[in-house]
Amino acid sequence: MRKFSPEEELCWLALLMVPGLGPRRAKLLLDQFGSPMSIFQASVSELQAAGLPGSLAQSIASGCSFEEAVNQQAKARATGAEILTLADERYPPLLREILDPPVVLFARGRLELLQQPMLGVVGTRRPTPYGKAVAERIAADLTRFGLVIVSGMARGIDTAAHEGALSAGGGTVAVFGCGLNHVYPAENRKLAERIAQQGVILSEFPFETPAHPQNFPIRNRLISGMSWGVLVVEGAQYSGSAITARLALDQGREVFAIPGNITSKMSWCPNLLIKQGAILVQEAADVVEGLPTPVRTLLLSQRSLPLGDASSEQEARGRGEPDPVADLGPMSGLARNLLNHLQIDHAIHLDELLDRLQPASSSEIIAVLFELELRGLVRQLAGKKFVKVWGGEQRSAARA
């Protein structure tokens, strides 16, 4: 396998752009004819003999898709995107193994990450504070084990997983459900650029493809297909998370799930998956232990510490470090009291905190909240609500 010349690359793009062909039929043609160039050189009768309907065979033989292929190649060059063909050595190796791998991928970023062990992290677009905190923390810990986090850059759990990986200095892959020159949702533009610098943004959809709803289930098979397993954090009964988990099982991948509150509808999908045999995850080590032996061996060989929760590694680095709020002086007592009242999985309104922490003044409480937020110990949510950041004490101590 190798990188292809611009002319060969154009043939791959033309194959992608044949209307109505699709990845599964394209793969069958490649298996029979050997290369896109041979496919386009075949006669209509030869293409029909390969199983194509007459109209599709005629469309391929006419070469009408080459005009749009030239356009796509120019847009890739203009945006700095790479074109990865199914036979390209840079193509994600596990993705080749699925039933319907994309014949072409468009990608920007650190393409070497596509050759490393990857894990999909998916979940609802409307997470609870608990779900968001867990996704961010687990993703960060998994990158410390050497896994690259793959997700879809949607609102909610996807965004939290990408941000967790980036915050830990790890690699992450964002799989788009649209062309690379569109960012969906629009508020994730800055996140997309961060991922393009530190990770990879990737799509099988041609440039200018908008984010149609039907694209996202198609996109989900890439998240599971390029990964050794998929971790479901939160999701309703009939959700994209459930679809991705089913795709992962169909592709022979391992499924992991974070248990949730049984009274929350967002816990339905992961809790049901656990009942059906998914691996219950309480810490990053649970994921690593559930991966195939060769992958687990590779990851553990890269670590100096024995297998265990990555938060334990943080604690080990933090031993002997100062109290993260001790340097607040007279306000350190209020800071500790405030942290004791805050929870990871439940947001508390500012007015309730002001009532609980009397006789401290509102200005003192707000000042301490602001300082704790700067230190990564507290996060403010919409509506003047606050939650404690999971693992913030260790990270703050490590920075002290």
C-alpha positions, -999 to +999 in steps of 0.1 A: +000+000+000+012+035-008+002+071-015-012+076-049-003+100-077-027+129-084-040+110-115-047+078-095-062+099-067-086+114-092-098+080-102-105+072-065-124+104-061-144+098-093-154+064-079-166+081-047-186+106-068-205+081-089-242+087-081-259+058-064-228+036-061-222+037-024-192+022-004-204-014-004-208-017-042-176+003-047-158-023-025-172-052-045-161-036-078-126-030-063-124-066-053-133-077-088-114-052-110-085-044-087-084-006-090-106+024-098-088+029-131-096-006-142-133-001-131-135+030-154-118+012-182-144-016-181-172-018-206-209-015-197-214-053-202-184-061-179-198-038-152-232-054-155-216-088-153-201-077-120-236-072-107-244-035-114-277-024-128-276-010-164-281+026-154-253+025-129-229+007-152-236+033-179-229+061-154-195+047-146-186+039-182-194+075-192-169+089-168-193+117-158-181+117-122-146+129-131-157+165-134-168+166-097-137+146-088-115+174-101-135+198-081-131+178-049-094+174-054-090+212-058-110+219-026-089+194-007-057+211-018-072+246-010-081+236+025-050+216+033-069+183+036-054+150+027-072+124+005-069+089+020-079+061-003-089+026+008-055+014-004-036+042+012-011+032+039-024+061+060-060+048+060-072+035+095-064-002+094-094-014+114-118+005+091-107-015+061-121-046+078-158-035+080-184-045+054-187-011+038-155+009+043-154+044+026-134+043-006-121+078+002-116+098+034-109+135+037-087+144+067-067+172+083-043+169+112-019+144+126-026+115+103-002+093+122-028+091+149-049+070+126-024+041+129-026+041+168-051+021+189-084+041+190-115+040+212-149+055+203-167+075+230-203+084+223-233+096+241-263+120+242-263+156+230-281+165+263-259+151+290-264+154+327-236+172+346-225+137+357-223+124+322-204+153+309-179+151+338-174+113+333-169+116+296-143+143+300-125+125+328-125+091+313-114+104+279-085+122+295-075+091+314-077+068+284-054+091+264-028+087+292-030+049+286-021+057+249-056+054+233-067+079+207-103+090+214-127+089+184-161+107+185-184+127+164-179+163+177-217+166+184-229+187+214-228+170+248-208+138+254-189+140+221-176+175+228-167+165+264-148+135+252-128+155+226-121+182+252-110+157+278-085+141+254-072+175+244-068+187+280-047+157+288-024+164+258-037+133+240-049+125+205-085+127+193-103+121+160-135+140+151-156+122+125-178+146+107-213+139+094-208+165+067-180+179+044-148+190+061-156+226+051-187+226+072-186+224+110-216+211+128-226+223+153-214+258+144-204+265+181-177+238+178-157+257+152-129+265+177-129+229+189-126+217+153-095+238+148-080+226+180-086+190+169-071+197+135-039+209+153-037+183+180-057+154+165-075+147+132-108+159+117-121+134+092-150+128+069-161+104+041-185+130+028-174+152-001-168+189+004-199+211+005-220+182+019-243+197+045-251+181+079-282+162+068-298+141+097-294+109+077-256+114+075-251+108+112-260+071+114-237+066+083-210+085+102-214+064+133-202+032+116-168+050+111-165+058+148-170+022+157-152+008+126-119+025+132-119+018+170-111-013+190-142-007+211-169+019+218-177+034+252-213+046+257-216+073+285-252+084+284-280+079+259-318+074+257-334+041+246-336+050+210-306+072+204-275+075+182-255+060+210-276+028+208-271+027+170-233+031+174-232+003+200-252-020+177-228-011+148-198-019+170-212-053+179-219-060+142-183-051+134-169-074+161-158-045+184-161-045+222-188-024+238-182-006+271-208+014+291-208+038+321-235+029+345-260+057+354-288+066+376-317+043+370-342+071+373-326+091+345-338+085+310-302+093+298-290+061+316-313+038+297-290+030+269-257+023+289-276+004+317-294-018+291-261-025+273-246-036+306-275-059+312-269-073+277-232-080+283-214-047+277-184-042+300-192-019+330-167+009+332-159+027+365-124+038+355-101+039+325-084+006+335-117-012+330-116-003+293-080-013+289-086-046+305-115-053+281-094-047+250-079-076+229-047-089+244-023-075+217-037-040+221-037-042+259-001-055+258+009-026+235-007+000+257+007-013+290+042-016+275+042+021+270+034+028+306+059+029+335+031+023+361+012-010+366-023-013+353-046+009+373-069+039+372-052+069+356-066+090+384-043+069+407-014+080+386-025+116+391-027+110+428+008+095+428+021+126+411+003+148+435+015+132+468+032+156+489+019+185+469+003+215+488-035+218+495-049+233+462-067+260+482-043+266+510-028+297+494-062+314+495-053+324+531-083+335+552-106+324+524-093+288+522-117+276+549-147+289+529-132+274+497-131+239+513-166+243+528-179+253+493-162+223+477-178+201+503-213+214+494-208+210+456-213+177+438-200+162+406-234+147+394-258+174+406-257+211+398-265+235+426-279+270+421-259+300+433-288+311+455-288+277+473-251+280+479-255+315+493-281+301+518-260+271+528-228+290+534-241+318+556-228+338+574-203+343+546-213+372+524-225+368+489-195+388+476-170+364+494-188+333+481-188+346+445-151+356+447-142+321+460-163+304+433-145+325+406-111+315+420-121+278+422-133+280+386-100+294+375-082+265+392-103+239+374-120+228+406-155+241+398-175+246+366-203+270+361-233+258+341-261+277+325-285+294+349-260+303+376-256+266+386-223+250+397-208+216+399-175+202+412-150+191+386-142+154+389-104+151+396-100+188+398-082+185+432-054+164+417-050+186+386-049+218+407-023+202+431-002+191+402-001+227+389+007+242+423 
